[in-house]
Amino acid sequence: MTQIPARILEVQAEDYQSCFFQASRLYEQGNYREALAYYEQALNYRPNDYWSWYRQGSVLEDLGDYAAALQSYQKAAQVRPEDYWAWYSLGYIALEELQQYAQAADYFARARRLKPDDYWSVYRQGESLRRSNQFAAAIACYRAALTLRPQDYWCFYRQGDAYQGLGQYEQALHHYQQALAVRPGDYWAQFQQAQTWEQMGIYYQAWNQYRCLYLAEPDDDQTQYAWALCCAQLGDRPGVIRQLEPLLQRFPAYYLTKINQDTHLAELRCDPELAELLQVAAVGLVNGERA
């Protein structure tokens, strides 16, 4: 094997350091594309440099090029497989930006092995598993995360979601109530509580919760629509009409599609008053009154 002269190695080291320094300075100034060019040049001098691959991933992430960022973080992990941050960054990109949930769960598992007491890796592994419908495994992660943060709102809340996914509604309700014990009056925990009551067939309690939430946030169309569906379950035709009319006025395109597809409203779509509301909304869209 031919030995590279020391003088050439020194020049390469100086060139690498210059490129890396320039890249880091530009990155800190928010000049991401210029920084990217310098990190690429630094990697020409040192193709197996962990920090250049990792920081290039950060730049690409900030630029919104998530697939390329993932590849850079993968390179960093290959160079330094014992580094927690490379695996965590891979998991975060896969989970939050690329929706590659099974892969994200594997990345966070690697991060957890390197840093077992890190709450975020445990919690986000649970999120990756929940979003890939692996509800029981997700619950195990949330429980582990709670040993690190015993009063964490999100662990209780997401456990409720996971138990809903399993159809274990009493457990779901219990965990939403625990979330509310941490954040009393939290809007979305109360909304999910109402959803769970509805799944359990406790319609009047759900109806009353939707009503209270709507009075607190009258601009929230999701709650108003859920209230309408609950009215349908109770056989309250006027209540359904009363909630759907303003939604069709505000968001006709979205709610025309939703109402026409919702199985909970199948019978009511034949109601003359609701049929007329749907017709008026449809005509308004055709005439360009609302997008």
C-alpha positions as CSV (number, residue, x, y, z in Angstrom):
1,M,0.0,0.0,0.0
2,T,1.4,3.4,-1.0
3,Q,1.9,5.7,1.9
4,I,0.4,9.2,1.5
5,P,3.1,11.9,2.2
6,A,2.6,13.7,5.5
7,R,2.6,17.1,3.7
8,I,-0.4,16.1,1.6
9,L,-2.3,14.8,4.6
10,E,-1.6,18.2,6.4
11,V,-3.0,20.1,3.4
12,Q,-6.1,17.9,3.3
13,A,-6.6,18.4,7.0
14,E,-6.3,22.2,6.6
15,D,-8.8,22.1,3.7
16,Y,-11.2,20.0,5.7
17,Q,-11.1,22.2,8.7
18,S,-11.6,25.3,6.6
19,C,-14.6,23.8,4.8
20,F,-16.1,22.5,8.1
21,F,-15.6,25.9,9.8
22,Q,-17.2,27.8,6.9
23,A,-20.1,25.4,6.8
24,S,-20.7,25.7,10.6
25,R,-20.5,29.5,10.5
26,L,-22.9,29.7,7.6
27,Y,-25.3,27.3,9.3
28,E,-25.4,29.4,12.4
29,Q,-26.2,32.4,10.3
30,G,-29.1,30.6,8.6
31,N,-27.4,30.4,5.2
32,Y,-28.4,26.7,4.8
33,R,-27.7,26.1,1.1
34,E,-24.2,27.7,1.3
35,A,-23.5,25.7,4.4
36,L,-24.6,22.5,2.6
37,A,-22.1,23.1,-0.2
38,Y,-19.3,23.5,2.4
39,Y,-20.3,20.3,4.3
40,E,-20.3,18.4,1.0
41,Q,-16.8,19.8,0.3
42,A,-15.6,18.8,3.7
43,L,-16.9,15.3,3.1
44,N,-14.8,15.2,-0.1
45,Y,-11.7,15.5,2.1
46,R,-13.0,13.2,4.9
47,P,-15.7,10.8,3.6
48,N,-16.1,9.1,7.0
49,D,-16.3,12.2,9.1
50,Y,-19.2,11.8,11.6
51,W,-19.8,15.5,12.3
52,S,-19.9,16.5,8.6
53,W,-22.5,13.8,7.9
54,Y,-24.5,14.6,11.1
55,R,-24.5,18.4,10.5
56,Q,-25.3,18.0,6.8
57,G,-28.4,16.0,8.0
58,S,-29.3,18.9,10.2
59,V,-29.0,21.4,7.3
60,L,-31.1,19.2,5.0
61,E,-33.7,18.9,7.7
62,D,-33.9,22.6,8.1
63,L,-34.2,22.9,4.3
64,G,-37.1,20.4,4.3
65,D,-35.3,17.8,2.3
66,Y,-36.2,15.0,4.7
67,A,-35.3,12.0,2.6
68,A,-31.8,13.4,2.0
69,A,-31.5,14.3,5.7
70,L,-32.4,10.7,6.6
71,Q,-29.6,9.4,4.3
72,S,-27.1,11.8,6.0
73,Y,-28.1,10.7,9.5
74,Q,-27.8,7.0,8.3
75,K,-24.2,7.7,7.2
76,A,-23.4,9.3,10.5
77,A,-24.9,6.3,12.3
78,Q,-22.7,4.0,10.2
79,V,-19.6,6.0,11.0
80,R,-20.4,6.1,14.7
81,P,-23.0,3.5,15.6
82,E,-22.6,4.0,19.3
83,D,-23.8,7.7,19.0
84,Y,-27.3,8.3,20.5
85,W,-28.0,11.5,18.5
86,A,-27.7,9.9,15.1
87,W,-30.3,7.2,15.9
88,Y,-32.6,9.7,17.6
89,S,-32.4,12.1,14.6
90,L,-33.2,9.2,12.3
91,G,-36.2,8.2,14.4
92,Y,-37.5,11.8,14.5
93,I,-37.3,12.3,10.8
94,A,-38.9,8.9,10.0
95,L,-41.7,9.5,12.5
96,E,-42.6,13.2,12.2
97,E,-41.6,14.0,8.6
98,L,-41.7,10.8,6.5
99,Q,-44.4,8.8,8.4
100,Q,-42.2,5.7,8.2
101,Y,-43.5,4.5,11.5
102,A,-42.1,0.9,11.7
103,Q,-38.6,2.2,10.7
104,A,-38.9,5.0,13.2
105,A,-39.7,2.5,16.0
106,D,-36.5,0.6,15.2
107,Y,-34.4,3.8,15.2
108,F,-35.8,4.8,18.6
109,A,-35.1,1.3,19.9
110,R,-31.5,1.7,18.9
111,A,-31.4,5.1,20.6
112,R,-32.9,3.7,23.8
113,R,-30.2,1.0,24.0
114,L,-27.6,3.7,24.0
115,K,-29.4,6.0,26.4
116,P,-31.9,3.9,28.4
117,D,-33.1,6.8,30.6
118,D,-33.9,9.2,27.9
119,Y,-37.6,10.0,28.1
120,W,-38.0,11.2,24.5
121,S,-36.7,8.1,22.8
122,V,-39.0,6.0,24.9
123,Y,-42.0,8.2,24.3
124,R,-41.4,8.6,20.6
125,Q,-40.9,4.9,20.1
126,G,-44.4,4.6,21.6
127,E,-45.7,7.1,19.2
128,S,-44.1,5.3,16.3
129,L,-45.7,2.0,17.4
130,R,-49.1,3.6,18.0
131,R,-49.2,5.2,14.6
132,S,-48.4,1.9,13.0
133,N,-51.3,0.4,15.0
134,Q,-49.1,-1.7,17.3
135,F,-51.2,-0.5,20.3
136,A,-50.1,-3.0,22.9
137,A,-46.4,-2.4,22.2
138,A,-47.0,1.4,22.3
139,I,-48.7,1.1,25.7
140,A,-45.6,-0.7,27.1
141,C,-43.4,2.2,25.8
142,Y,-45.7,4.9,27.4
143,R,-45.6,3.0,30.7
144,A,-41.8,2.9,30.5
145,A,-41.8,6.6,29.8
146,L,-43.9,7.3,32.8
147,T,-41.2,5.8,35.0
148,L,-39.0,8.6,33.8
149,R,-41.7,11.3,34.0
150,P,-44.4,10.1,36.3
151,Q,-46.8,13.0,35.7
152,D,-46.4,13.3,32.0
153,Y,-49.6,14.5,30.4
154,W,-48.8,13.1,26.9
155,C,-48.0,9.6,28.1
156,F,-51.4,9.4,29.8
157,Y,-53.2,11.0,26.8
158,R,-51.6,8.7,24.2
159,Q,-52.2,5.6,26.3
160,G,-55.8,6.6,26.1
161,D,-55.6,6.7,22.3
162,A,-53.8,3.4,22.2
163,Y,-56.5,1.7,24.4
164,Q,-59.1,3.2,22.1
165,G,-57.3,1.5,19.2
166,L,-57.6,-1.8,21.1
167,G,-61.3,-1.2,21.8
168,Q,-60.6,-1.2,25.5
169,Y,-62.7,1.9,26.2
170,E,-62.8,1.7,30.0
171,Q,-59.0,1.8,30.1
172,A,-59.0,4.6,27.5
173,L,-61.3,6.6,29.7
174,H,-59.2,6.0,32.8
175,H,-56.1,7.3,31.0
176,Y,-57.8,10.4,29.7
177,Q,-59.0,11.1,33.2
178,Q,-55.4,10.7,34.4
179,A,-54.3,13.2,31.7
180,L,-57.0,15.6,33.0
181,A,-55.6,15.2,36.5
182,V,-52.3,16.5,35.2
183,R,-53.9,19.3,33.1
184,P,-57.4,20.0,34.5
185,G,-59.8,21.3,32.0
186,D,-57.6,20.3,29.0
187,Y,-59.7,20.7,25.9
188,W,-58.5,17.7,23.9
189,A,-58.4,15.3,26.7
190,Q,-62.1,16.2,27.4
191,F,-62.9,15.8,23.7
192,Q,-61.3,12.3,23.7
193,Q,-63.2,11.5,26.9
194,A,-66.4,12.4,25.1
195,Q,-65.4,10.2,22.1
196,T,-64.8,7.3,24.4
197,W,-68.2,7.7,26.2
198,E,-69.8,7.7,22.7
199,Q,-67.9,4.5,21.8
200,M,-69.2,3.0,25.1
201,G,-72.8,4.0,24.2
202,I,-73.0,6.6,27.0
203,Y,-74.4,9.1,24.6
204,Y,-76.0,11.7,26.8
205,Q,-72.8,12.1,28.8
206,A,-70.9,12.5,25.5
207,W,-73.5,14.9,24.3
208,N,-73.1,17.1,27.4
209,Q,-69.3,17.1,27.1
210,Y,-69.5,18.2,23.4
211,R,-71.9,20.9,24.4
212,C,-69.6,22.2,27.1
213,L,-66.6,22.1,24.8
214,Y,-68.5,23.9,22.0
215,L,-69.5,26.7,24.4
216,A,-65.9,27.1,25.4
217,E,-64.6,27.0,21.8
218,P,-67.4,27.8,19.4
219,D,-65.0,28.1,16.4
220,D,-63.9,24.5,16.7
221,D,-65.7,22.7,13.8
222,Q,-64.4,19.3,14.8
223,T,-66.2,19.4,18.1
224,Q,-69.4,20.8,16.5
225,Y,-69.4,18.0,14.0
226,A,-68.8,15.4,16.8
227,W,-71.7,16.9,18.7
228,A,-73.9,16.5,15.6
229,L,-73.0,12.8,15.3
230,C,-73.8,12.3,18.9
231,C,-77.2,14.0,18.4
232,A,-77.8,11.5,15.6
233,Q,-77.1,8.6,18.0
234,L,-79.6,10.1,20.4
235,G,-82.2,10.5,17.6
236,D,-82.2,14.2,18.1
237,R,-82.9,15.3,14.4
238,P,-83.2,19.0,15.2
239,G,-79.9,18.9,17.1
240,V,-78.2,17.4,14.1
241,I,-79.5,20.0,11.7
242,R,-78.7,22.8,14.2
243,Q,-75.0,21.7,14.3
244,L,-74.5,20.9,10.7
245,E,-76.0,24.0,9.2
246,P,-73.2,26.4,10.3
247,L,-70.6,23.9,9.3
248,L,-72.0,23.7,5.7
249,Q,-72.0,27.5,5.6
250,R,-68.4,27.8,6.8
251,F,-66.7,24.8,5.2
252,P,-69.1,23.6,2.5
253,A,-66.7,21.5,0.4
254,Y,-65.2,19.6,3.3
255,Y,-68.5,18.9,5.2
256,L,-70.5,18.1,2.0
257,T,-68.1,15.3,1.4
258,K,-67.9,14.2,5.1
259,I,-71.7,14.3,5.6
260,N,-72.4,12.4,2.4
261,Q,-69.9,9.6,3.4
262,D,-70.6,9.3,7.2
263,T,-72.5,6.1,8.0
264,H,-73.9,7.7,11.2
265,L,-75.9,10.1,9.0
266,A,-77.1,7.6,6.4
267,E,-80.8,7.7,7.5
268,L,-80.8,11.5,8.2
269,R,-79.5,12.3,4.7
270,C,-83.1,11.5,3.5
271,D,-84.5,14.1,5.9
272,P,-85.9,17.0,3.8
273,E,-84.4,19.7,5.9
274,L,-80.9,18.2,5.8
275,A,-81.3,17.4,2.1
276,E,-82.1,21.0,1.4
277,L,-79.1,22.2,3.4
278,L,-76.8,19.9,1.4
279,Q,-78.4,21.1,-1.9
280,V,-77.9,24.8,-1.0
281,A,-74.2,24.1,-0.1
282,A,-73.6,22.2,-3.3
283,V,-75.2,24.9,-5.4
284,G,-73.1,27.6,-3.7
285,L,-69.9,25.7,-4.5
286,V,-70.9,25.3,-8.1
287,N,-71.6,29.0,-8.3
288,G,-68.3,29.8,-6.7
289,E,-69.7,31.3,-3.6
290,R,-67.3,29.4,-1.4
291,A,-64.2,27.4,-2.1
